[in-house]
């Protein structure tokens, strides 16, 4: 039996594992308040505990019969202490008469990371004060929301609160709602870093997010007070929300599926991140002129995008072109490959909070924008060469300008391949950096990282991870390949052979010389395995090769590279998943049937 309570004696908490065979009995002795039972039940739910029964015992308090997500009692002493600490924070806020507490925010308030190691450079901080200043969530009553909206009109938009139109009302309301998303996003990320679970990273070149405002209002359960708040200020929700631009960073089903998965993972409280590209121009904007539909550039960032958070300090170098040199290191003469790049750009992160439905969990979609390593060539400008002075800036920013540039020309193909490598290189550097913050070796990498490839576009992440592990972290091929094949999984979106993505070997060798070497090595070892372990020869061996020989030259079959390196492969509907087994991937299914699965996502707002 464990007991605990507040220092001022205003409440007591006791955990009892002896009073029932199947459940832990948690007794909370505190003065009754309106909504107390609802708050406590919600708190147990936040801790992933199931409440079987609630009973009020005279002289003892409220008793909760609880079990964990596996329907087992809470017998671990550390888990018991965590439950008491969490409940204490919530009860302390209730006793003080304040609004809902932010217990997750305490994960970093003690000045230590998830392993109990003090955070470097934080000794000067008054952490207790910093936590107490924002120790509760923003209130969601109508008056508080109105105050927040008007605050953003004056101080974010720098407009007069006596004169602002529907567009400005939207931006002020959006910033007000974003404040509520950010506090949940910060708490979610702090809690995940504290717990260090296995994280899933969803890599996609498209995210058809649609409009965020109404979706976030519904997910946070605050649409009614926001409607009333805007109405009280003299604005109608219907007119205000029309001012939002659609973030059409996708081309259809593939991009919408990606966004739906993020919504679902947030709702299921999964530790997930999405990664993609922050295109300056979205899919396209439709207009009707003289009875005909016309497509125009969709510059969705014209008036700003209130939901994104620029992270200028989160940047990574992304390399292209150049050549590879080989150096021998150590007494054993081990070869180390060095990619001497001919071009380099900087990837800058932009974060977008993704709220779950009726849960405080708020995950992240990180989009990358390309910037030049050198913003401006002053020397060229001073000599009168004004075009050359900004050429690097234009070349870099072109990478993330347009969703799916026309690939009918060689330059168009090259730009598409650049986009794909840009996204996966920045993403993998970010994932590896986050992992290394809490781990000294890559031994636990497959237990902490799962990467889902949404179609073949992010497949270059496979050779990129191999390059990072071998060339930058000096792991051998065998260890690197073992890690790679345990962390990647692949979603296929087509049943047509001609729709499977292929890239000319000559283009990949020019743009990504080190990656082409690694792809050749992967293919050579895979074909050897097919011959020695499965006795496959002749035409079938050629059909399964990652490198395809054509009359126009060699091609890299990206879907086959994804199949070889991924531990699981799925279609997007039951009928589709069955078709790929019988058609385009039949040779692979006959040998690796255990790899093939189906995943059908649910419907989201």
C-alpha positions in Angstrom: 0.0 0.0 0.0 1.4 3.4 -1.0 0.3 6.8 0.2 1.1 10.4 -0.8 -0.3 13.9 -0.7 0.2 17.6 -0.9 2.6 19.3 1.4 -0.2 21.5 2.7 -2.4 18.6 3.6 -5.3 19.7 1.4 -5.6 16.3 -0.2 -4.2 12.7 0.1 -3.6 10.0 -2.5 -3.3 6.3 -1.7 -2.6 3.3 -4.0 -3.7 -0.2 -2.8 -2.9 -3.4 -4.6 -4.2 -5.7 -1.9 -7.8 -4.7 -1.8 -8.7 -6.3 -5.2 -7.4 -9.3 -7.2 -7.5 -7.6 -10.6 -7.4 -3.8 -10.0 -5.3 -1.2 -8.2 -7.5 0.9 -6.0 -6.6 4.6 -6.0 -8.1 6.6 -3.2 -8.2 10.4 -3.6 -9.2 12.3 -0.4 -9.9 15.9 -1.3 -12.7 18.4 -0.7 -15.5 18.1 -3.3 -15.6 20.6 -6.1 -17.8 21.0 -9.2 -16.4 18.8 -12.0 -14.0 17.0 -9.7 -15.0 13.5 -10.8 -14.8 14.4 -14.5 -11.4 15.9 -14.1 -10.0 12.9 -12.2 -11.5 10.4 -14.7 -10.0 12.4 -17.6 -6.6 12.4 -15.8 -6.6 8.6 -15.5 -7.5 8.4 -19.2 -4.5 10.7 -20.0 -2.3 8.3 -18.2 -3.6 5.4 -20.3 -5.3 3.8 -17.3 -8.7 2.2 -17.5 -11.2 3.0 -14.8 -13.5 0.0 -14.0 -15.4 1.5 -11.1 -15.7 4.6 -9.0 -17.1 4.8 -5.5 -17.3 7.4 -2.8 -16.3 6.1 0.7 -17.4 8.2 3.6 -14.3 9.4 5.5 -11.9 8.0 3.0 -12.5 9.9 -0.3 -13.2 8.8 -3.9 -12.0 5.3 -4.8 -11.0 4.4 -8.4 -10.6 0.8 -9.5 -8.0 1.1 -12.3 -5.9 -1.1 -14.5 -3.2 -0.4 -17.2 -3.7 -0.7 -20.9 -2.9 -4.5 -20.6 -5.7 -4.9 -18.0 -3.1 -5.5 -15.3 -2.6 -3.8 -11.8 0.0 -1.1 -11.3 2.5 -3.0 -9.3 5.7 -1.2 -10.3 6.8 1.2 -7.6 8.1 3.8 -10.1 4.8 3.7 -12.0 2.9 4.2 -8.7 5.0 7.2 -7.9 4.4 8.7 -11.3 0.7 8.3 -10.9 0.7 10.0 -7.5 2.9 12.9 -8.9 0.6 13.4 -11.9 -2.5 13.4 -9.7 -0.9 15.7 -7.2 -0.2 18.3 -9.9 -3.8 18.2 -11.1 -5.3 18.3 -7.6 -3.0 21.1 -6.6 -4.4 23.2 -9.4 -8.0 22.3 -8.4 -7.4 23.2 -4.8 -6.0 26.6 -5.9 -9.1 27.1 -8.0 -7.3 27.5 -11.3 -7.9 26.0 -14.7 -6.6 22.7 -16.0 -3.0 21.9 -15.1 -0.1 21.1 -17.5 1.5 18.1 -15.8 3.5 17.1 -18.9 5.2 20.5 -18.8 7.0 19.4 -15.6 9.0 16.8 -17.6 11.7 19.5 -18.1 11.0 21.7 -15.1 13.6 19.9 -13.0 16.4 20.8 -15.5 17.2 17.2 -16.6 16.7 15.3 -19.8 14.9 11.9 -20.1 17.9 10.1 -18.8 18.2 12.3 -15.7 21.2 14.2 -17.1 21.2 18.0 -16.4 20.5 20.1 -19.5 23.6 21.9 -20.6 23.6 25.6 -20.1 20.4 25.7 -18.0 22.0 26.2 -14.6 21.0 29.9 -14.5 17.3 29.3 -15.0 14.7 29.7 -12.3 12.9 26.6 -13.4 10.3 26.6 -10.6 9.3 30.1 -11.5 9.3 29.4 -15.3 6.9 26.4 -14.7 4.6 28.3 -12.3 4.1 31.2 -14.8 2.5 28.9 -17.3 1.5 25.9 -15.2 -2.0 25.7 -16.6 -3.6 25.6 -20.0 -5.2 28.6 -21.5 -8.9 29.0 -20.6 -11.5 28.2 -23.3 -14.4 30.2 -22.0 -15.9 32.8 -24.4 -14.5 35.8 -22.6 -10.9 34.4 -22.4 -11.1 33.5 -26.2 -12.3 37.0 -27.0 -9.5 38.5 -25.0 -7.0 36.3 -26.8 -8.4 37.2 -30.3 -8.3 40.9 -29.5 -4.8 40.6 -28.1 -3.6 39.1 -31.4 -5.4 41.8 -33.4 -3.5 44.5 -31.5 -0.1 42.9 -30.9 0.4 40.2 -33.6 -1.4 41.9 -36.5 -0.7 45.5 -35.2 -4.3 46.5 -36.1 -6.8 48.6 -34.2 -9.2 46.4 -32.3 -12.0 48.8 -33.4 -11.4 48.2 -37.1 -10.4 44.8 -38.6 -12.0 42.9 -41.4 -12.9 39.2 -41.7 -9.5 38.2 -43.0 -7.8 39.9 -40.0 -10.4 38.3 -37.7 -9.4 34.9 -39.1 -5.7 35.5 -38.6 -6.3 36.8 -35.0 -8.6 33.8 -34.2 -6.1 31.4 -35.9 -3.2 32.8 -33.8 -5.4 32.5 -30.7 -6.1 28.8 -31.5 -2.4 28.2 -32.4 -1.5 29.3 -28.9 -3.6 26.4 -27.6 -2.1 24.0 -30.0 1.5 25.1 -29.1 1.0 24.5 -25.4 -0.2 21.0 -26.1 2.5 20.4 -28.8 5.2 21.5 -26.3 3.8 19.3 -23.6 3.5 16.3 -26.0 7.1 16.7 -27.2 8.5 17.1 -23.6 6.7 14.0 -22.5 7.9 12.0 -25.5 11.5 13.1 -24.8 11.1 12.1 -21.2 9.7 8.7 -22.0 11.9 8.0 -25.1 9.5 5.6 -26.8 9.9 4.2 -30.3 8.8 6.9 -32.7 7.3 6.5 -36.1 8.4 9.0 -38.9 6.1 9.3 -41.9 8.0 10.4 -45.0 5.9 11.8 -47.8 6.4 14.2 -50.7 2.8 15.2 -50.4 0.5 16.3 -47.5 -2.9 17.5 -48.6 -3.8 19.0 -45.3 -6.6 21.2 -46.4 -7.8 24.0 -44.0 -6.5 23.7 -40.5 -8.8 26.2 -38.6 -12.1 24.2 -38.4 -10.3 20.9 -38.1 -8.3 22.2 -35.1 -11.5 23.7 -33.5 -13.3 20.4 -33.8 -10.3 18.3 -32.5 -9.8 20.6 -29.5 -13.5 20.6 -28.8 -13.7 24.4 -28.8 -15.7 25.2 -31.9 -18.8 26.3 -29.9 -17.0 28.9 -27.7 -15.1 30.2 -30.6 -18.3 30.7 -32.6 -19.8 32.5 -29.7 -16.7 34.6 -29.1 -16.5 35.7 -32.7 -20.2 36.4 -32.8 -19.9 38.5 -29.7 -17.2 40.6 -31.4 -19.5 41.1 -34.4 -18.1 38.4 -36.8 -19.7 35.2 -38.2 -17.6 32.0 -38.2 -18.8 31.2 -41.7 -17.3 34.4 -43.1 -14.2 34.3 -41.0 -13.1 30.8 -41.8 -13.4 31.5 -45.6 -10.3 33.7 -45.4 -8.1 30.6 -44.8 -5.9 29.5 -47.8 -5.8 25.8 -48.5 -2.4 24.3 -47.9 -2.6 22.2 -51.0 0.8 20.5 -50.7 -0.5 17.3 -52.4 -1.9 16.1 -55.6 -4.7 13.8 -54.6 -5.2 10.5 -52.8 -1.5 10.0 -51.8 -1.3 13.4 -50.1 -4.7 13.1 -48.4 -3.8 9.7 -47.1 -0.6 11.1 -45.6 -2.6 13.8 -43.8 -5.2 11.4 -42.6 -2.6 9.1 -41.1 -1.1 12.1 -39.2 -4.6 12.9 -37.8 -5.2 9.3 -36.8 -1.8 8.9 -35.2 -2.3 12.0 -33.1 -5.8 10.8 -32.1 -4.3 7.4 -31.1 -1.6 9.1 -29.0 1.2 7.6 -31.1 4.6 9.2 -30.9 4.7 10.2 -34.5 6.2 12.9 -36.8 5.5 13.7 -40.4 8.2 15.0 -42.8 7.7 16.6 -46.2 8.5 19.7 -48.3 7.2 23.3 -47.8 6.4 24.1 -51.4 6.0 27.8 -52.1 3.4 26.9 -54.8 0.8 24.3 -54.1 -1.1 22.1 -56.5 -2.8 24.8 -58.5 -5.6 27.4 -58.2 -8.6 26.9 -60.4 -10.3 29.9 -62.0 -13.1 30.0 -64.6 -12.5 32.5 -67.4 -15.0 32.9 -70.3 -16.5 29.6 -69.5 -13.2 27.6 -69.4 -11.4 26.3 -66.4 -7.8 27.6 -66.1 -5.0 26.6 -63.8 -3.0 29.3 -62.1 -0.1 29.1 -59.6 -1.3 28.6 -56.1 0.9 30.9 -54.0 -0.8 29.9 -50.7 1.7 31.8 -48.6 0.7 35.2 -50.0 -0.8 36.5 -46.8 1.3 34.3 -44.4 0.3 31.0 -42.8 -0.5 31.3 -39.1 -0.2 27.6 -38.3 3.5 27.1 -39.1 6.4 27.8 -36.8 9.7 28.6 -38.5 12.7 27.0 -36.9 15.7 29.0 -38.2 18.0 27.2 -35.7 17.0 23.8 -37.1 19.0 23.6 -40.4 20.9 20.9 -42.2 23.3 20.9 -45.2 22.1 18.9 -48.2 24.6 18.0 -50.9 24.5 17.3 -54.6 26.8 16.4 -57.5 30.6 16.2 -57.0 32.6 12.9 -56.7 33.5 10.2 -54.2 37.0 9.6 -53.0 38.2 6.6 -51.0 40.6 6.8 -48.1 42.1 3.9 -46.1 41.9 4.3 -42.3 43.2 2.4 -39.4 45.7 -0.5 -39.2 43.3 -2.9 -40.9 43.2 -0.7 -44.1 39.5 -0.2 -43.8 38.1 2.0 -46.7 36.2 5.2 -45.9 34.2 6.8 -48.6 34.1 10.6 -48.7 31.5 12.4 -50.8 33.1 15.7 -52.1 29.9 17.5 -53.1 29.8 20.1 -55.9 26.7 21.9 -54.6 25.2 22.4 -51.2 22.0 24.0 -50.0 20.5 24.5 -46.5 17.3 22.9 -45.3 15.3 25.0 -42.9 12.5 23.4 -40.7 8.9 24.7 -40.5 6.8 22.9 -37.9 3.0 22.5 -38.1 1.2 21.2 -35.0 -1.3 18.3 -35.7 -3.9 17.9 -32.9 -5.6 14.6 -32.1 -9.3 14.4 -31.7 -10.4 14.8 -28.0 -6.9 14.2 -26.7 -4.2 16.6 -25.6 -1.7 14.7 -27.9 -0.5 17.1 -30.6 2.2 15.7 -33.0 4.3 17.5 -35.5 4.5 17.8 -39.3 8.0 19.2 -40.2 8.3 20.7 -43.7 11.6 21.6 -45.2 12.3 24.8 -47.2 15.5 25.1 -49.3 17.7 28.1 -48.7 21.2 29.0 -50.1 24.2 28.4 -47.9 25.3 32.0 -48.8 22.3 34.3 -49.1 24.0 37.0 -51.2 27.3 37.3 -53.1 28.4 40.8 -52.2 31.6 40.7 -54.3 29.6 39.9 -57.5 27.1 42.7 -56.6 29.9 45.2 -56.1 31.4 44.5 -59.5 28.1 45.1 -61.2 27.2 41.4 -61.8 23.8 41.8 -60.2 22.4 38.5 -61.6 25.2 36.4 -60.4 25.0 37.9 -57.0 21.7 36.2 -56.3 22.0 33.1 -58.6 22.8 30.7 -55.7 19.7 32.0 -53.8 17.5 31.3 -56.8 18.9 27.9 -57.6 18.5 26.8 -54.0 14.9 28.1 -53.5 13.9 26.5 -56.8 14.1 23.1 -55.1 11.1 23.7 -52.9 9.2 26.1 -55.2 6.7 23.9 -57.0 5.0 20.6 -56.2 5.9 18.1 -59.0 7.7 20.2 -61.6 7.2 19.1 -65.2 9.6 16.2 -65.8 9.3 16.0 -69.6 12.8 17.6 -69.8 16.1 16.4 -68.3 16.2 19.5 -66.2 12.7 18.7 -64.9 13.7 15.2 -64.0 16.8 16.5 -62.3 14.7 18.9 -60.2 12.3 16.2 -59.1 15.2 13.9 -58.0 16.7 16.9 -56.2 13.5 17.5 -54.3 13.3 13.8 -53.2 16.9 13.8 -52.0 16.6 17.2 -50.3 13.6 16.0 -48.3 15.0 12.6 -47.2 18.5 14.0 -46.5 17.2 16.7 -44.2 14.8 14.3 -42.6 17.3 11.6 -41.8 19.8 14.1 -40.4 17.1 15.3 -38.1 16.0 11.8 -37.0 19.6 10.7 -36.4 20.3 13.9 -34.5 17.3 13.4 -32.3 18.3 9.8 -31.6 21.9 10.6 -30.8 20.8 13.2 -28.2 19.7 10.3 -26.0 21.8 7.3 -27.2 25.6 6.8 -27.4 25.5 4.0 -30.1 23.2 2.8 -32.9 22.5 -0.5 -31.3 19.0 0.6 -30.2 18.2 2.5 -33.4 15.7 -0.1 -34.7 13.9 -0.2 -31.3 13.5 3.6 -31.3 12.9 4.5 -34.9 10.4 3.4 -37.5 10.2 5.1 -40.9 7.2 4.8 -43.3 7.8 5.6 -47.0 4.7 6.9 -48.5 5.1 5.6 -52.1 8.5 5.5 -53.8 9.3 9.2 -53.7 11.2 9.0 -50.3 13.0 5.8 -51.3 16.3 7.6 -51.6 16.2 7.6 -47.8 17.4 4.0 -47.9 20.9 4.8 -49.5 21.0 8.1 -47.5 20.7 6.2 -44.2 23.3 3.7 -45.3 25.6 6.6 -46.2 25.1 8.4 -42.9 25.7 5.2 -40.9 28.8 4.1 -42.9 30.5 7.3 -44.0 29.6 9.6 -41.2 29.3 7.2 -38.2 31.8 4.6 -39.4 29.6 1.5 -39.1 30.3 -1.5 -41.3 28.1 -2.5 -44.2 26.6 -5.5 -42.4 25.6 -3.5 -39.3 24.3 -0.6 -41.4 22.2 -2.9 -43.6 20.8 -4.7 -40.6 19.7 -1.4 -39.1 18.3 -0.1 -42.4 16.2 -3.2 -43.1 14.7 -3.0 -39.6 13.5 0.6 -39.7 12.0 1.1 -43.1 8.5 0.1 -44.3 6.9 0.9 -47.6 3.4 1.9 -48.8 2.7 1.2 -52.5 0.1 3.2 -54.3 -0.2 1.7 -57.8 -1.0 -1.5 -59.6 0.4 -0.4 -63.0 3.9 -1.5 -64.0 4.4 1.7 -66.1 3.5 3.8 -63.1 6.3 2.5 -60.9 9.0 5.2 -60.5 12.3 4.7 -62.3 15.3 7.0 -62.6 18.1 6.9 -65.2 21.3 5.6 -63.6 23.2 8.3 -65.5 21.1 11.0 -63.7 21.5 9.4 -60.2 25.3 9.0 -60.8 25.6 12.7 -61.7 23.4 14.1 -58.9 24.1 11.6 -56.1 27.3 9.7 -56.9 27.7 8.1 -53.5 24.1 7.0 -53.4 24.4 5.3 -56.8 27.4 3.3 -55.5 25.4 2.1 -52.5 22.4 1.2 -54.7 24.7 -0.9 -56.9 26.1 -2.6 -53.8 22.5 -3.3 -52.4 21.5 -4.8 -55.8 24.6 -6.9 -56.1 24.2 -8.4 -52.7 20.5 -9.0 -53.2 21.0 -10.8 -56.5 23.7 -13.0 -54.9 21.2 -13.8 -52.1 18.5 -14.8 -54.6 21.0 -17.1 -56.4 22.5 -18.8 -53.3 19.5 -18.9 -51.0 16.6 -19.3 -53.4 18.2 -20.8 -56.6 16.9 -18.0 -58.8 18.6 -17.6 -62.2 18.0 -16.3 -65.7 15.1 -14.1 -66.6 13.5 -14.1 -63.2 16.7 -12.8 -61.7 16.6 -9.9 -64.2 13.0 -9.3 -63.4 13.8 -8.8 -59.7 16.9 -6.7 -60.2 16.8 -3.2 -58.8 18.8 -2.1 -61.9 16.8 -2.5 -65.1 18.6 -2.7 -68.5 16.7 -1.0 -71.3 17.5 0.0 -74.8 17.8 3.6 -73.6 20.2 2.8 -70.8 20.1 1.5 -67.2 17.3 2.5 -64.8 16.9 2.4 -61.0 13.6 0.8 -60.1 12.7 2.7 -56.9 9.9 0.4 -55.9 12.2 -2.6 -56.0 14.8 -0.8 -53.9 12.0 0.0 -51.3 10.9 -3.7 -51.4 14.3 -5.1 -50.8 15.2 -2.8 -47.9 11.8 -2.6 -46.1 10.7 -5.1 -43.5 7.0 -4.7 -44.5 5.1 -3.6 -47.6 1.5 -2.6 -47.8 -1.2 -1.5 -50.2 -3.8 1.1 -49.3 -7.0 -1.1 -49.5 -7.6 -4.8 -49.2 -8.3 -5.3 -52.9 -5.2 -3.2 -53.8 -3.0 -5.1 -51.4 -4.1 -8.4 -52.9 -3.6 -7.2 -56.5 0.1 -6.1 -56.0 0.8 -9.7 -54.7 -0.6 -11.1 -57.9 0.8 -8.6 -60.4 3.6 -6.1 -60.1 5.3 -7.7 -57.0 4.4 -11.3 -57.6 8.1 -12.4 -57.9 8.8 -10.8 -54.5 5.6 -12.1 -52.8 6.5 -15.7 -53.8 9.8 -15.4 -51.9 8.9 -13.0 -49.1 5.2 -13.4 -48.4 5.7 -12.3 -44.8 6.6 -8.8 -45.9 3.2 -8.0 -47.5 0.4 -6.4 -45.5 -2.7 -4.2 -45.9 -3.3 -0.9 -44.2 -6.6 1.1 -44.7 -6.8 4.4 -42.9 -10.0 5.7 -41.3 -11.8 8.9 -42.2 -10.8 12.2 -40.6 -12.2 15.7 -40.5 
